[in-house]
Amino acid sequence: MSAKPLEGIRILTLEQFGAGPYGTMFLAELGAEVIKIESPEGDPSRQVGPYQLGKDDSEYFQAWNLGKKSVTLDLKSAEGRRRFEALVRGADCVVNNMRGTQPAKLGIDYASLKHLKPSIVCLHISAYGRDNERKDWLGYDFLMQAEAGLMELTGEPDGPPTRVGVSLIDSMSGLTGIVGLLSCLLRARTTGQGCDVDTCLYDVAMHQLTYPGLWYLNEGDVSPRVPRSAHLSLAPVQTFPTKDGWIFIMCMTQKFWLSLCQTMGRTDLLDDPRLADPNMRATNRAAMTEALDPTFRTRTTAEWLAKFNGLLPAAPVHRLDQALDSSFARATGMVSAVPHPMKGELRVLANPLRIDGQRPSQAACSSLGADNESVLGQHP
């Protein structure tokens, strides 16, 4: 890639753990100069194990922070503040993911910085927002999954509420934040007027309720948990057991249901009035599942995928190692590697974007304070 789209953009970020770092990692990989401003102790996620990469680095930390520079500043000291303000004058954006009251207290919101640069755009990613009774509350991803009802929608009906296996609300909040940031940066480039941009984990988690949320708001319908990770209103859209594992089938249309029955040699099910259309099949999901399970168990997952290929949407249910070691993941380039001073080569997940057919190149985040001289030396 000859030139990344955000080259020439400078982002200052005061962040830790997930949401802010995930969003700014995208900015860095798209070419922005992202300067991670850390306390002398560093982002606490540098210490998160079990896999450390020296004294102040870890694989956990790198997963959220690829491509960034690191400088250490104490913003509460006069000298730290002076150096920070010098950086602001040459920056385009300031990002943080602190508690709601902290940006104003630290002087990193637009009201505090506009005198230095009127076009500066300030992104705030907090737990609950900056303008309500919870603005001082601490909050993390899993708490949002719990309160927004996402955990209660996830898992088997007779099991406990279950969170998503990764920090999905952190990632979504980071991406939501940078959509707002880049939109306001475009406006600032045109008008010279910067602003504050806010999002929070709670709002993003609530927004993920999508159609079940609208069903309740408009119809009073409280969606239940359904077996086999099934879709709430379409069937069969769920897991099935195979001879050697599990497969996920998604018959989102009547055409796919016809293809499924024909390919599996179960055209008898096409005459069952309980299974006549997607809504009927969802209502009679238990009977449908009972009818299909024995047939699915006669072949391996790979054998079923070979039969379904091109006829209906289906996927293997992988373990983590199977997902990352799959030939398709390697063929598409989703597993990458970057040089690392302690590791030699650190294997990472590639950026999911392609620009003119190429994924953006990647680099490890700098070690704690490694860029103090090159960045802060520009502003003595």
C-alpha positions as MATLAB code, in Angstrom:
seq = 'MSAKPLEGIRILTLEQFGAGPYGTMFLAELGAEVIKIESPEGDPSRQVGPYQLGKDDSEYFQAWNLGKKSVTLDLKSAEGRRRFEALVRGADCVVNNMRGTQPAKLGIDYASLKHLKPSIVCLHISAYGRDNERKDWLGYDFLMQAEAGLMELTGEPDGPPTRVGVSLIDSMSGLTGIVGLLSCLLRARTTGQGCDVDTCLYDVAMHQLTYPGLWYLNEGDVSPRVPRSAHLSLAPVQTFPTKDGWIFIMCMTQKFWLSLCQTMGRTDLLDDPRLADPNMRATNRAAMTEALDPTFRTRTTAEWLAKFNGLLPAAPVHRLDQALDSSFARATGMVSAVPHPMKGELRVLANPLRIDGQRPSQAACSSLGADNESVLGQHP';
ca = [
       0.000    0.000    0.000;
       1.781    3.122   -1.241;
      -0.050    5.535    1.066;
      -2.399    4.792    3.926;
      -5.584    6.928    3.994;
      -4.940    8.576    7.374;
      -1.298    9.499    6.834;
      -0.644   13.002    8.134;
      -3.247   12.750   10.907;
      -1.897   12.960   14.455;
      -3.946   11.462   17.295;
      -3.139   11.879   20.986;
      -4.765    9.227   23.135;
      -5.072    8.756   26.879;
      -6.461    5.253   27.194;
      -6.200    1.883   28.820;
      -7.540   -1.645   28.444;
     -10.064   -2.188   25.638;
     -12.496    0.275   24.087;
     -10.293    3.298   23.410;
      -7.234    1.238   22.451;
      -9.182   -0.919   19.988;
     -10.532    2.116   18.151;
      -7.232    3.975   18.019;
      -5.463    0.803   16.864;
      -7.604    1.001   13.716;
      -6.553    4.628   13.236;
      -2.886    3.666   13.598;
      -3.149    0.812   11.116;
      -4.857    3.134    8.644;
      -1.867    5.460    8.755;
      -2.553    7.974   11.541;
       0.289    8.764   13.908;
      -1.241    7.597   17.175;
       0.679    8.779   20.218;
      -0.313    6.877   23.324;
       0.214    9.191   26.301;
       0.795    7.048   29.375;
       1.528    7.721   33.004;
       5.055    6.764   34.071;
       3.553    3.448   35.268;
       2.003    2.790   31.855;
      -1.313    1.402   30.686;
      -2.225   -1.303   33.278;
      -2.972   -3.703   30.440;
       0.785   -3.878   29.799;
       0.909   -6.075   32.916;
      -1.989   -8.391   32.041;
      -0.793  -11.995   31.736;
      -0.304  -14.776   31.336;
       2.036  -14.003   28.429;
       4.434  -11.168   29.194;
       6.824   -9.652   26.651;
       9.334   -8.193   29.054;
       8.844   -5.802   31.969;
       6.151   -3.471   30.560;
       4.583   -5.350   27.680;
       2.306   -8.326   27.127;
       0.512  -10.134   24.344;
      -2.770   -8.936   25.865;
      -1.581   -5.315   25.573;
      -0.383   -5.702   21.990;
      -3.751   -7.160   20.944;
      -5.300   -3.704   21.566;
      -2.411   -1.369   20.721;
      -0.610   -2.338   17.515;
       1.020    0.462   15.570;
       1.111    3.135   18.281;
       3.889    5.263   19.702;
       4.295    5.633   23.463;
       5.275    8.684   25.498;
       5.099    9.083   29.263;
       3.718   12.262   30.809;
       2.271   13.269   34.163;
      -0.569   15.562   33.094;
      -1.111   16.685   36.691;
       2.339   18.256   36.846;
       3.069   21.696   35.412;
       5.780   20.336   33.134;
       3.628   17.446   31.955;
       0.774   19.821   31.181;
       3.067   22.155   29.260;
       4.372   19.319   27.124;
       0.875   17.956   26.540;
      -0.421   21.344   25.376;
       2.512   21.636   22.988;
       1.502   18.283   21.506;
      -2.132   19.391   21.194;
      -1.138   22.346   19.017;
       0.253   19.929   16.456;
      -2.469   17.283   16.743;
      -5.789   16.709   15.028;
      -7.594   14.727   17.718;
      -7.437   13.843   21.403;
      -8.978   10.556   22.521;
      -9.651    9.186   25.994;
     -11.631    6.376   27.595;
     -11.802    7.666   31.138;
     -14.683    7.965   33.577;
     -17.153   10.666   32.619;
     -15.926   13.377   34.994;
     -12.214   12.883   34.329;
     -11.759   14.620   30.939;
     -12.930   17.976   32.269;
     -10.893   17.571   35.469;
      -7.762   16.741   33.479;
      -8.453   19.454   30.909;
      -8.603   17.164   27.885;
     -12.081   18.093   26.628;
     -12.819   20.591   23.879;
     -13.631   23.421   26.267;
     -10.171   23.042   27.806;
      -8.247   22.697   24.546;
      -9.994   24.874   21.959;
      -7.878   27.903   22.855;
      -4.824   25.887   21.829;
      -6.318   24.674   18.558;
      -9.936   25.530   17.616;
     -10.151   22.599   15.162;
      -9.190   19.921   17.690;
     -11.659   17.018   17.921;
     -11.950   15.337   21.311;
     -13.376   11.815   21.541;
     -14.611   10.576   24.917;
     -15.380    6.871   25.397;
     -16.678    6.402   28.942;
     -18.592    3.674   30.730;
     -21.920    5.489   31.149;
     -21.514    8.943   29.595;
     -20.491   12.363   30.904;
     -23.856   13.986   31.610;
     -25.877   11.736   33.917;
     -26.036   10.330   37.432;
     -23.574    7.548   36.575;
     -20.893    9.760   35.056;
     -18.449    8.863   37.863;
     -19.154    5.140   37.781;
     -16.510    2.655   36.749;
     -17.653    0.214   34.088;
     -16.377   -2.574   31.900;
     -17.555   -4.633   28.953;
     -19.025   -7.617   30.799;
     -21.070   -5.362   33.085;
     -22.657   -3.808   30.006;
     -23.496   -7.189   28.524;
     -25.204   -8.010   31.821;
     -27.224   -4.803   32.240;
     -28.232   -4.352   28.607;
     -29.885   -7.771   28.530;
     -27.374   -9.338   26.158;
     -26.318  -12.032   28.636;
     -29.929  -12.956   29.291;
     -30.387  -13.472   25.537;
     -27.305  -15.719   25.310;
     -26.919  -19.358   26.290;
     -29.195  -22.366   26.575;
     -32.669  -21.748   28.062;
     -32.005  -24.005   31.065;
     -28.511  -22.628   31.704;
     -27.242  -19.428   33.304;
     -27.087  -16.107   31.439;
     -23.898  -16.136   29.346;
     -21.605  -13.413   28.077;
     -20.015  -13.352   24.641;
     -16.626  -15.063   24.822;
     -14.654  -11.895   23.977;
     -14.943   -8.196   24.879;
     -17.290   -7.386   22.030;
     -18.774   -4.233   23.610;
     -15.266   -2.787   24.052;
     -14.529   -3.398   20.385;
     -17.885   -2.024   19.227;
     -17.493    1.051   21.440;
     -14.043    1.722   20.026;
     -15.307    1.453   16.463;
     -18.408    3.542   17.220;
     -16.156    6.201   18.703;
     -13.852    6.426   15.716;
     -16.811    6.696   13.320;
     -17.836    9.807   15.255;
     -14.261   11.046   15.494;
     -13.527   10.753   11.783;
     -16.882   12.339   10.883;
     -16.156   15.376   13.049;
     -12.566   15.516   11.821;
     -13.871   15.814    8.255;
     -16.069   18.710    9.367;
     -13.206   20.343   11.237;
     -11.030   20.130    8.125;
     -13.716   22.043    6.221;
     -14.885   24.561    8.833;
     -11.957   24.830   11.246;
     -14.371   24.041   14.070;
     -13.595   21.163   16.405;
     -15.862   19.642   19.050;
     -16.417   16.936   21.645;
     -17.613   13.520   20.442;
     -19.063   11.140   23.033;
     -20.006    7.516   23.163;
     -20.120    5.070   26.052;
     -20.122    1.336   26.629;
     -23.651    1.352   28.038;
     -25.146    3.134   25.015;
     -23.323    0.854   22.587;
     -24.431   -2.274   24.462;
     -28.051   -1.084   24.425;
     -27.789   -0.317   20.702;
     -26.779   -3.939   20.056;
     -30.270   -5.077   21.086;
     -31.359   -4.225   17.510;
     -34.552   -6.038   16.461;
     -35.334   -7.731   19.823;
     -35.183   -4.240   21.289;
     -37.684   -2.916   18.758;
     -39.943   -5.919   19.280;
     -40.165   -5.131   22.985;
     -40.502   -1.352   22.565;
     -43.317   -1.693   20.039;
     -44.998   -5.011   20.842;
     -44.061   -5.723   24.470;
     -42.364   -8.920   23.260;
     -39.584  -10.036   25.638;
     -37.420  -12.353   23.536;
     -36.429  -15.542   25.356;
     -33.236  -17.534   25.123;
     -33.612  -20.277   22.547;
     -31.763  -23.609   22.253;
     -28.793  -24.253   20.006;
     -27.879  -20.550   19.577;
     -30.894  -20.303   17.291;
     -32.335  -17.210   15.598;
     -35.343  -15.803   17.415;
     -37.759  -15.913   14.483;
     -36.240  -17.885   11.603;
     -35.596  -21.628   11.428;
     -33.541  -23.649   10.957;
     -30.908  -21.103   11.932;
     -28.959  -22.937   14.636;
     -26.358  -25.566   15.449;
     -26.700  -29.264   14.691;
     -24.534  -32.170   15.892;
     -22.529  -34.019   13.237;
     -20.575  -37.263   13.336;
     -17.474  -35.479   14.648;
     -18.605  -32.092   15.976;
     -21.095  -29.319   15.231;
     -22.265  -27.344   12.235;
     -24.211  -24.075   12.033;
     -26.970  -23.916    9.413;
     -28.638  -20.657    8.345;
     -31.800  -21.158    6.307;
     -32.727  -17.494    6.241;
     -35.052  -18.003    3.255;
     -37.510  -20.660    2.102;
     -35.197  -21.473   -0.813;
     -32.447  -22.536    1.594;
     -34.870  -24.766    3.506;
     -35.794  -26.524    0.273;
     -32.096  -26.988   -0.571;
     -31.383  -28.348    2.907;
     -34.135  -30.968    2.747;
     -33.223  -32.032   -0.784;
     -29.475  -32.236   -0.115;
     -29.967  -34.222    3.096;
     -32.455  -36.597    1.458;
     -35.198  -35.415    3.789;
     -37.819  -34.269    1.288;
     -40.369  -35.910    3.584;
     -40.079  -32.843    5.799;
     -41.401  -30.648    2.985;
     -44.809  -32.262    3.478;
     -44.912  -31.614    7.231;
     -47.413  -28.756    7.824;
     -45.604  -27.809   11.055;
     -42.535  -26.903    8.986;
     -44.192  -25.176    6.059;
     -42.564  -21.727    6.422;
     -39.906  -20.000    8.543;
     -42.385  -18.805   11.183;
     -43.967  -22.250   11.527;
     -40.546  -23.844   11.812;
     -39.553  -21.382   14.547;
     -42.766  -22.169   16.438;
     -42.100  -25.901   16.058;
     -38.323  -25.686   16.449;
     -38.122  -28.620   18.880;
     -39.893  -31.004   16.499;
     -37.797  -29.798   13.564;
     -34.575  -30.262   15.524;
     -35.590  -33.732   16.629;
     -36.283  -34.679   13.018;
     -32.996  -33.322   11.623;
     -30.512  -34.331   14.357;
     -30.267  -38.052   13.457;
     -29.574  -37.238    9.801;
     -26.902  -34.659   10.647;
     -25.152  -37.242   12.857;
     -24.631  -39.578    9.889;
     -21.838  -37.467    8.343;
     -18.879  -35.420    9.534;
     -18.952  -31.636    9.541;
     -16.576  -31.536    6.569;
     -18.757  -33.959    4.603;
     -21.879  -31.856    5.189;
     -20.044  -28.664    4.253;
     -18.937  -30.257    0.995;
     -22.534  -31.216    0.189;
     -23.956  -27.802    1.144;
     -21.296  -25.755   -0.640;
     -22.988  -23.209   -2.913;
     -26.483  -24.361   -1.959;
     -27.063  -22.873    1.485;
     -25.135  -20.951    4.158;
     -23.328  -23.233    6.616;
     -20.185  -23.110    8.740;
     -18.225  -25.393   11.041;
     -18.377  -24.631   14.759;
     -14.666  -24.250   15.510;
     -12.648  -24.213   18.680;
     -10.281  -21.246   18.971;
      -7.306  -23.254   17.707;
      -9.269  -24.655   14.772;
     -10.394  -21.163   13.790;
      -6.886  -19.683   13.822;
      -5.174  -22.702   12.255;
      -7.734  -23.147    9.476;
      -6.476  -23.111    5.925;
      -9.047  -20.442    5.038;
      -7.844  -18.055    7.763;
      -4.316  -18.442    6.452;
      -5.331  -18.152    2.801;
      -7.182  -14.903    3.425;
      -4.306  -13.440    5.419;
      -6.173  -12.973    8.696;
      -3.152  -14.299   10.607;
      -0.200  -11.957   10.343;
       3.083  -11.260   12.144;
       5.005   -8.180   13.270;
       8.583   -7.781   14.520;
       8.898   -7.493   18.295;
      12.084   -6.712   20.246;
      11.466   -9.417   22.862;
       9.525  -12.002   20.870;
      11.352  -11.713   17.576;
       8.167  -12.333   15.622;
       4.797  -11.692   17.253;
       1.904  -13.375   15.470;
      -1.188  -11.155   15.386;
      -4.625  -10.867   13.844;
      -4.521   -8.896   10.620;
      -6.602   -5.778   10.110;
      -9.995   -6.811    8.645;
     -10.021   -3.958    6.111;
      -8.605   -4.126    2.602;
      -7.785   -1.034    0.564;
      -7.269   -1.627   -3.137;
      -7.107   -5.311   -2.270;
      -4.385   -4.976    0.377;
      -4.598   -5.213    4.138;
      -2.832   -2.360    5.973;
       0.651   -3.198    7.204;
       1.069   -3.544   10.965;
       3.656   -2.948   13.668;
       3.935   -3.614   17.381;
       3.176   -0.832   19.858;
       6.292    0.887   21.161;
       7.621   -0.048   24.565;
       6.637    2.236   27.444;
       8.025    5.733   26.840;
      10.115    4.624   23.876;
       9.099    7.656   21.815;
       9.672   10.321   24.469;
      12.744   11.735   22.778;
      11.474   11.641   19.198;
       7.996   13.030   20.026;
       8.532   15.272   23.036;
      11.900   16.452   21.743;
      10.038   18.229   18.963;
       8.378   20.393   21.621;
      11.047   21.363   24.192;
];
